[in-house]
Each structure stands twice: as structure tokens, then as C-alpha cells.
Amino acid sequence: MSGSILDYNTVELDKNDNSVIIIDQTLLPGKTELIRLRTAQEIWDAIYLLKVRGAPAIGVTAAFGMYVISVSLFEEIKKDIASGKLFGEDAPERFKKEFEEKKEFINSSRPTAVNLSWALKRMDEALKAALPDDGTGKDGGVSSGAALLEKAVAALYDEAAAIQNEDIETCRKLGEYGLSLIKKGDGILTHCNAGQLATSRYGTATSPIYLGYEKGYDLKVYADETRPLLQGARLTAYELQSAGVDVTLICDNMAYSVMKKGLINAVFVGCDRVAANGDVANKIGTGGVATIAKRFNIPFYVCAPTSTIDLNTPCGDDIKIEQRPADEVTEMWYERRMAPDGVKVYNPAFDVTDNEYISAIITEYGIAYPPYDVSLKNILEIKKKG
Ligand code: MRU
């Protein structure tokens, strides 16, 4: 493989091969390897093992994944109809049942990023619209089971493609709103990877940085390494450096030092779920960065596609935080184990930053300021009106 990492699509559908292609992000930056996902198990594994990660990218993978699974399921069903194992009129029921099972399975791969369940819900609604329970087609006409399924599969493709296209457009707009909050020459700190590798293009927290780079803003970016899985070192530093952005890698415990030295003018982070009161779940360590930023009066901005706003979750305490295996802390990325055998390990993948530490939440429909219980609703109203 050659070229910049930014030349690759983070997630791509290969319709001819009926597979989802992702970059295996666990191998970056050393190796750029594309892998194909075809089954629900492969999709689940890729998301759980963080081969594909970042809230928006997980959502797009799940959406394309459900399309790929649907195509395979439709093929199986056609064979069963042809061999007489299944009556044509029973085909939609079987399709819906298996679709539901696979959807719930994929939804169980990671709990914190709302984009996963959000994208799966959109796919489910697209299926229900194309395949209503009364057995009629979308147009109300009664067709054969196989003909109905053909239309349903086409509708699922359209929905998955729309989710991806919206993600690209959303990230572009986040970049414009984000850039309006920074000045030429600013020092920016970011945590984890909310970059192109976490989305379909541009990233969320990195989108203002890429746009600023294009416009000659001469930004100095500090990327937190992000223990334990090193998304900042392996992914953010890598993609920003590949783009030519001035990026400096720091360990997580150096944020206080660079802020105290006056090197940081603003913090930009992504998010996995925004609760109705503006509390934000993001990669573990984000809350600490926000607290230090407040100490030095540095604005702390969360870049949040509206797909991550979850008004059904009243506050941060209601967000389920994923716990990950101990070996990510004790062994992973080290040549040999770096902790005593048998030591207890606490490894939450995310934390919740309280809304009081957040200066603004940047969405594709504008910038929300405190009080967030009001401003987030307003943003979603603007979205509804189109
Ligand atoms: O565990 P990860 O790598 O999926 O965590 C990713 C993050 O926390 C990102 O900041 C978040 O998903 C936003 S990505 C635009």
C-alpha cells in the first residue's frame, strides 16, 4: 500500500464483492492493511477489537454491515424459495427475524457511542418502511415475497449510503463552525482520535484543524498519546503529520504542563454520546483535560455530530461506560508485560466530562452554549426544520 493514510476511506462498501472494507486501525501507523468484513461476527469483532473505531465510523460500519448481511440473507432466502424449502409469502417474515437478530448482535459490540445504535435504528426504520407488517410494498401494492425483499435490500443500501454521505457533510460543517472559534497561530490540544480515521472524512475535532491548515492558519497542534490504546499517538499524530499539520505528541500527563506554559489556546475533542444536559462521554482522560483547561481559562470545545446527541439520556451518570480487558493496560503495545502478574486493573474506555467544563458543543447545525438542556434542544429543532 502506498500514499497518505488520508487517501484511504476509513470505511467503504464494495458492492460487487458484498463486503465492507476497513483499514485495520490496530496496525497503524506501522502497517496499512485493508480488511473485508462479510458476516455479523466479523463486523462485531472488528468493532469490539477497535479495528474500526470512533463513534461515526462505527455507525457507518454497522450500517454498511447490515446492508451486506441483508444481501447474503436475501440470496439464501431465494435459494430456499427455489428449492421449495420456503414459501415465497413467508420470505419477508424470515428476513425481518434474521435482520433483527443480526442487528441486535452488532449493537452489542460496544455500548458507549450512541452512533452504533443510532445507525442500526435508521437501518431498521428503512427496513420497516420498505417491508411493512401488513405485507404490502412501500407503494401499498402486494407483490411476491422475493420482489418485496429486493426492494427492501435496495432501500437498505440507500440508507447506509445516506448515513455515510451525511457523515462527510457533517464533519465538513463542524470544521467551519470550529474554525470560527480559533485564531491564526493558535495552539490546539486534542485527545484520542476524533480524526478522519474515526469518521468518513475530515474527522470531527480535527476538521477545524484541517480546514485551518488549508487556509494557512499555522496552528500548532498537541496530540495526547491517549493511554491505554494510544489512539492519539498511533492515529491522530499519524494522520495530522501525514497531512502536513504541525503536530507535537505529548503523554497524557503532560497536558497540565503545556497549558501552564501558555502553549494551548483551545482544546478540541470528539464525543461518543452527549446527554440531554450537555454532559459528554468521550475517551478516558477527556474529563481530566477539561478540568485542567478550566484551571487555565482555556476554552474546551466538544465537536458533536447531532447523531451523538442523545436526549433520551438525561445526564452523564446514565451513560453506560465500556470496561475493557486488563491486558490493554498491562501488556498491549509493550514488548513484555509492564505490570506485576495478578495486579488488579481498572480499565474504563470512556469518561464523562461534566457540562460545566465545556465551553461549547459544536454541531453541524451550529454551536451550542450553556445552558445545554436548552441549546441542544434548539439545535435539534433547527435540524428537524431542515
Ligand atoms: O475507543 P475509541 O477509539 O472508539 O474512542 C474514540 C473516541 O473517544 C472519539 O473521541 C469519539 O468516538 C469521537 S470520534 C469522531
Residues whose N, C-alpha, C, O or C-beta is under 5 A from the ligand:
A	BS01	MRU	R53 G54 A55 P56 H191 C192 N193 A194 A198 T204 Q231 G270 C271 D272 N282 K283
